Amino acid sequence: MNSKNPTSRRRFLKSALVAGAGFTIVPRHVLGGNGFIAPSDQLTKGIIGVGGMGRGHIPYEGTRVVAICDVDRLHMDRAKSMIDYDVKTFNDFRELIQLPEVDIVHIATPPHWHGIMAVEAAKAGKDIWCEKPMTRTIGEGKKVMEAVNAHGRMFRLNTWFRFKDNFYGLGTDVKPLKKVIDSGILGWPLKFIVSGVTGYDWKFYWSGEHNLKPMPVPENLDYDMWLGPAPYKPYNPERVHSKFRGYWDYDGGGLGDMGQHYLDPVQYMLGKDDTAPVKIEVDAPQQHYDAVGSWRRITYTYADGCQIILDGENKDKDAAYIEGPHGKIFRGFRSDIPNLQSFLKTLPDPEPQISIFSESVKTRKKFALNEINGFWSATLVNLGIIAVRLGRTLNFDPDKLQFVDDEGANRLINQPMRAPWSI
């Protein structure tokens, strides 16, 4: 037999093994134990930002981490210690996204980086898993949506309540609520109240400190790269890592942190995955130019009269989560509609959604929460943030993605970036 002919050699080995007494071909997943997926069958992933959130997503079904990136050496070292094989490490995300062996880029940085990184990853031909909020500004979100579409990429935003899990303190998941709303039994328009009374904490502890004193940058941190497109402000530990949510340059406090978690399912239930409210009213103290503060109430109104009310003071102690002309649904799925549970059993389920990102990547079908509906729920968050920062009622045109007769608000749609960064 010619040993230089690999095809003939493979045939010989296969024939010899099959002829052996008691021989059984054993699948790879059995050899590797229950749940094993051979490395050759796994999607590969690079994680940008391996602080707490990024490290938490190292083990994800159907994926294998091959590269990590962080501007803090201590974060990098800790992440490496959690992976029992060699991975490539980078300080600059641009090097990671150019790796040919990376299928998925997971963006787990503060929000001021999400837009640039997602656009660059799409241009590099990568599929994208992005933490919430999708972007820090409306303009950046639009550019991410356009880039993902232009380059044919799959995009997942990391909030999942529209398709699974108990919806925070509400006492139910979203599916039965969606079924009831789609049935029309509550009537129209609907009003949602999102507050501590209905099961949602707006986390006002994500407020920033005023008059931060400059401090030396730790030697393990590349602070200039951490800031990236954000305006330069002298280093203070209050600005970075777990504290960044309290500063407008990087996020938007509790609304930026939790808004897309809380509001994306409302948008889905209302069937408004392709539009935005036309009026945003706010009741809030005057905000600091740098540090995020609290707010009392934000009211979003759609063109058809539907409303979403964010009650930061938990003012309405008897608030229904959903209220329509013909009935209400309260926390715990209590309702003033007789026999609602029996009626629910007669209703069809909502349309199925892809809820595992690796399936979306393999089939090239959009994930349940993607760049389009994710853009619109991120816009909900950013509309509220702009109204809070400016302290006034805003009128918005969802088709033009512009505020009506308010140049000050329009300047916050596309905010300047620090050179050399752009999107």
C-alpha positions in Angstrom: 0.0 0.0 0.0 1.3 3.4 -0.9 1.7 5.3 2.5 1.8 8.6 0.6 -1.8 8.2 -0.6 -3.8 9.5 2.4 -7.2 8.5 0.8 -6.1 4.8 0.4 -4.7 4.8 3.9 -7.9 6.1 5.4 -9.9 3.4 3.5 -7.6 0.7 4.7 -7.8 1.8 8.4 -11.6 2.1 8.2 -11.9 -1.4 6.7 -9.6 -2.9 9.3 -11.3 -1.3 12.2 -14.8 -2.1 11.1 -13.8 -5.8 10.6 -12.5 -6.0 14.1 -14.5 -8.0 16.5 -17.0 -6.0 18.6 -15.9 -2.7 17.0 -18.4 0.2 17.5 -18.1 3.7 16.1 -18.5 6.0 19.0 -19.8 9.6 18.4 -17.4 12.4 19.5 -20.0 13.8 22.0 -19.9 10.5 23.8 -16.1 10.4 23.9 -16.1 13.9 25.3 -18.8 13.3 27.9 -22.3 14.5 28.2 -22.8 17.8 26.4 -19.4 17.7 24.7 -19.1 19.6 21.5 -15.9 19.0 19.5 -13.8 22.2 19.1 -14.2 21.9 15.3 -18.0 22.1 15.6 -17.9 25.2 17.9 -18.2 28.8 16.9 -15.3 30.9 18.0 -15.6 34.1 20.0 -13.5 37.1 20.9 -14.5 39.1 24.0 -13.8 42.8 24.1 -13.9 43.9 27.8 -13.4 41.2 30.3 -14.6 42.9 33.5 -17.4 41.3 35.4 -19.8 41.1 32.5 -17.3 39.9 29.9 -15.9 37.2 32.2 -19.4 36.0 32.9 -19.9 35.2 29.2 -16.8 33.1 28.8 -18.8 29.9 29.0 -21.6 30.2 26.4 -23.2 27.2 24.6 -21.8 26.4 21.2 -18.9 28.8 21.4 -15.2 28.7 22.3 -13.3 31.8 23.3 -10.1 32.2 21.3 -9.2 35.9 22.1 -9.8 38.5 24.8 -9.2 42.2 24.9 -9.1 44.7 27.8 -7.4 47.9 28.6 -6.9 46.8 32.3 -4.2 44.2 32.7 -5.7 43.0 36.0 -9.0 42.2 34.2 -7.0 40.4 31.4 -5.1 38.3 33.9 -8.2 37.3 35.8 -10.0 36.3 32.6 -7.0 34.3 31.4 -7.0 32.4 34.7 -10.6 31.2 33.9 -9.7 29.7 30.6 -7.8 26.4 30.7 -6.2 26.7 27.3 -4.2 29.4 25.4 -6.0 32.4 24.1 -4.8 35.5 22.3 -4.8 38.7 24.3 -5.0 42.3 23.1 -5.1 45.8 24.5 -6.5 47.2 21.3 -9.9 45.8 20.1 -9.0 46.6 16.5 -6.5 43.8 16.5 -9.0 41.3 17.9 -11.7 41.9 15.4 -9.2 41.3 12.5 -8.4 37.8 13.6 -9.6 35.4 10.9 -10.3 32.7 13.5 -12.9 34.8 15.3 -16.6 34.2 14.3 -18.3 36.3 17.0 -17.2 39.5 18.7 -18.7 40.0 22.1 -18.7 43.6 23.1 -18.8 43.9 26.9 -17.4 47.4 27.4 -19.1 50.6 28.7 -21.7 51.9 26.3 -19.7 54.8 24.9 -17.7 52.2 23.0 -20.5 50.0 21.7 -21.2 51.9 18.5 -17.7 52.1 17.2 -16.8 48.5 18.1 -20.0 47.1 16.6 -19.6 49.0 13.3 -15.9 48.0 13.0 -16.7 44.4 13.8 -19.4 44.3 11.1 -17.0 45.8 8.6 -14.5 43.0 9.6 -17.1 40.4 8.8 -17.9 39.4 12.3 -21.2 38.5 13.9 -21.8 40.6 17.0 -23.1 40.0 20.5 -23.4 43.4 22.3 -24.3 44.3 25.8 -27.1 46.7 26.6 -27.8 49.5 26.0 -27.1 48.9 22.3 -25.5 52.4 22.0 -25.2 55.5 24.1 -26.7 57.8 21.4 -29.5 57.5 18.8 -27.1 58.4 16.0 -24.6 55.6 16.9 -27.5 53.1 17.0 -28.6 54.0 13.5 -25.1 53.5 12.2 -24.8 50.1 13.9 -28.1 49.1 12.3 -26.9 50.2 8.9 -23.5 48.6 9.2 -24.9 45.2 10.3 -27.3 45.2 7.4 -24.7 46.4 4.8 -22.3 43.7 5.8 -24.8 40.9 6.2 -23.9 40.2 9.8 -25.9 38.6 12.7 -26.4 40.8 15.7 -27.6 39.9 19.2 -28.4 42.5 22.0 -27.9 41.0 25.4 -31.3 41.3 27.0 -33.7 38.4 26.8 -36.9 39.1 28.6 -39.0 39.3 25.4 -38.5 35.6 24.9 -37.6 33.9 28.3 -37.4 34.2 32.1 -39.5 35.8 34.8 -39.7 39.5 34.0 -38.0 40.9 37.1 -40.4 41.5 40.0 -43.5 41.4 37.8 -44.2 37.8 38.7 -44.7 36.5 35.2 -42.8 36.1 31.9 -43.7 38.1 28.9 -45.4 35.4 26.8 -48.8 35.4 28.4 -48.9 39.2 28.5 -48.2 39.3 24.8 -51.0 36.8 24.1 -53.5 38.8 26.1 -52.5 42.1 24.4 -52.7 40.6 20.9 -56.1 39.2 21.7 -57.5 42.8 22.0 -59.4 42.0 25.3 -57.8 45.0 27.1 -58.7 47.4 24.3 -56.5 50.1 22.9 -54.6 52.3 23.5 -52.6 50.8 26.4 -50.7 52.3 29.3 -47.7 50.6 30.9 -46.3 51.7 34.3 -42.8 50.6 35.0 -42.0 51.2 38.7 -41.1 49.6 42.0 -44.8 49.0 42.5 -45.0 46.9 39.3 -41.7 45.1 40.0 -38.8 47.3 38.6 -36.0 49.1 40.4 -34.6 52.1 38.6 -31.3 51.9 40.5 -30.8 55.6 41.3 -27.6 54.6 43.1 -26.0 54.8 39.7 -25.6 58.6 40.2 -22.2 60.3 39.7 -20.1 62.4 42.1 -19.6 66.1 41.5 -16.2 67.8 41.4 -14.0 64.7 41.1 -10.4 65.3 41.9 -7.7 64.2 39.5 -5.8 61.2 40.6 -2.9 59.2 39.2 -3.8 56.6 36.7 -3.0 53.0 37.9 -0.1 51.5 36.0 -2.3 48.5 35.0 -4.9 50.7 33.2 -4.6 52.3 29.8 -6.9 55.2 30.7 -6.6 57.0 27.3 -7.9 53.9 25.5 -10.6 53.4 28.2 -11.9 56.9 27.4 -11.6 56.3 23.7 -14.2 58.5 22.0 -15.4 60.1 25.3 -14.3 63.7 26.1 -11.0 63.8 28.1 -11.6 64.1 31.8 -8.8 63.6 34.4 -8.7 60.1 35.9 -10.6 59.3 39.0 -11.6 55.8 40.0 -15.3 56.9 40.2 -15.3 57.2 36.4 -14.2 53.7 35.4 -15.1 50.1 35.7 -18.2 49.5 37.9 -18.8 53.3 38.5 -19.0 54.5 34.9 -22.8 54.4 34.8 -23.0 57.5 36.9 -21.5 59.8 34.2 -23.2 61.1 31.0 -20.0 60.6 28.9 -20.2 56.8 29.3 -23.8 55.8 30.1 -27.0 57.2 31.6 -27.4 56.0 35.2 -30.1 53.5 36.2 -32.0 54.3 33.0 -29.0 53.5 30.8 -28.3 50.4 32.9 -31.7 48.9 33.1 -33.8 50.8 30.6 -33.4 48.3 27.7 -34.0 45.4 30.0 -37.2 46.9 31.2 -38.5 48.6 28.1 -37.6 46.3 25.2 -40.3 43.8 26.2 -42.9 46.6 26.5 -42.0 47.7 23.0 -42.4 44.1 21.8 -45.8 43.6 23.6 -47.1 46.8 22.1 -46.0 45.7 18.6 -43.8 48.8 18.2 -40.5 47.2 17.1 -40.2 49.6 14.2 -41.1 53.0 15.7 -40.7 55.3 18.7 -42.8 57.7 20.8 -43.7 61.1 19.5 -43.7 62.9 22.8 -41.4 62.5 25.9 -42.4 64.3 29.1 -40.1 64.5 32.1 -40.3 65.5 35.7 -36.7 65.6 37.1 -34.3 67.9 39.0 -31.9 69.9 37.0 -29.0 67.7 36.0 -25.3 68.2 36.5 -23.3 68.6 33.2 -21.1 65.6 34.1 -22.7 63.4 36.8 -26.0 61.6 36.3 -28.8 62.4 38.8 -32.2 60.9 39.5 -35.6 61.7 38.0 -39.1 61.5 39.2 -41.2 60.6 36.1 -40.8 60.0 32.4 -43.8 59.6 30.2 -43.5 58.4 26.6 -46.5 58.8 24.3 -46.9 57.1 20.9 -48.8 58.5 17.9 -51.7 56.2 18.6 -52.0 57.2 22.3 -50.2 54.3 23.9 -48.1 55.3 26.8 -45.1 54.0 28.8 -44.7 55.7 32.2 -41.5 55.4 34.2 -42.4 56.1 37.8 -39.2 56.8 39.6 -40.9 57.7 42.9 -43.3 54.8 43.0 -45.9 57.4 43.3 -48.9 55.3 42.3 -49.1 52.6 45.0 -51.9 50.8 43.3 -50.5 50.9 39.8 -51.5 48.3 37.2 -48.6 47.2 35.0 -50.9 47.3 32.0 -54.1 49.3 31.7 -56.4 49.4 28.8 -60.0 50.8 28.2 -61.4 47.4 29.1 -59.2 46.0 31.8 -56.0 46.0 33.8 -53.2 43.5 34.6 -51.3 44.0 37.9 -48.1 42.6 39.3 -48.3 38.8 39.7 -50.7 38.6 36.6 -53.7 39.7 38.7 -56.4 41.2 36.6 -59.8 42.8 37.0 -60.9 40.8 33.9 -63.0 37.8 35.0 -61.7 34.3 34.1 -58.6 35.8 32.4 -56.6 32.6 33.0 -59.2 30.4 31.3 -59.3 32.8 28.4 -55.6 32.8 28.1 -55.6 29.0 27.5 -57.6 29.6 24.3 -55.2 32.0 22.8 -52.5 31.2 20.2 -48.8 31.5 21.2 -46.8 34.5 19.8 -44.7 33.8 16.7 -41.6 31.7 17.5 -38.2 33.5 17.9 -34.6 32.4 17.6 -33.4 32.6 21.2 -29.9 31.0 20.9 -27.4 33.1 19.2 -25.3 30.3 17.8 -28.4 29.1 16.0 -28.8 32.5 14.5 -25.2 32.6 13.4 -25.4 29.1 11.8 -28.8 29.6 10.0 -28.2 33.3 9.2 -31.7 34.1 10.5 -32.2 37.1 12.8 -32.0 36.6 16.5 -35.0 37.5 18.6 -33.5 40.8 19.7 -31.4 42.1 16.8 -30.0 45.3 15.3 -33.4 46.6 14.2 -35.8 46.1 17.2 -32.8 46.6 19.5 -32.2 50.0 17.9 -35.7 51.1 18.6 -35.7 49.9 22.3 -32.3 51.6 22.7 -33.9 54.7 21.2 -36.5 54.6 23.9 -33.8 54.7 26.5 -31.9 57.5 24.8 -35.0 59.6 24.3 -35.6 59.4 28.1 -32.0 60.3 28.8 -32.0 63.3 26.5 -35.3 64.5 28.1 -33.8 64.1 31.6 -30.6 65.9 30.7 -32.5 68.9 29.1 -35.3 68.9 31.7 -38.1 69.6 29.2 -40.8 68.0 27.1 -39.6 66.8 23.7 -41.5 66.1 20.5 -39.9 63.4 18.3 -40.4 62.4 14.6 -39.7 58.6 14.4 -39.5 58.7 10.6 -36.9 61.4 10.4 -35.2 60.4 13.7 -35.2 64.1 14.8 -36.7 66.2 17.5 -39.3 68.7 16.3 -38.2 72.4 16.6 -35.5 71.6 19.3 -31.9 72.1 18.1 -30.5 71.5 21.6 -32.1 68.1 21.7 -31.0 67.3 18.1 -27.4 68.0 19.0 -27.6 65.1 21.4 -28.6 62.6 18.7 -25.1 62.6 17.1 -22.6 63.7 19.7 -19.0 64.6 18.9 -16.2 62.1 19.5 -12.7 62.7 20.7 -10.1 62.4 18.0 -9.0 60.2 16.4 -12.2 58.2 17.0 -15.2 58.4 14.7 -18.1 56.2 13.5 
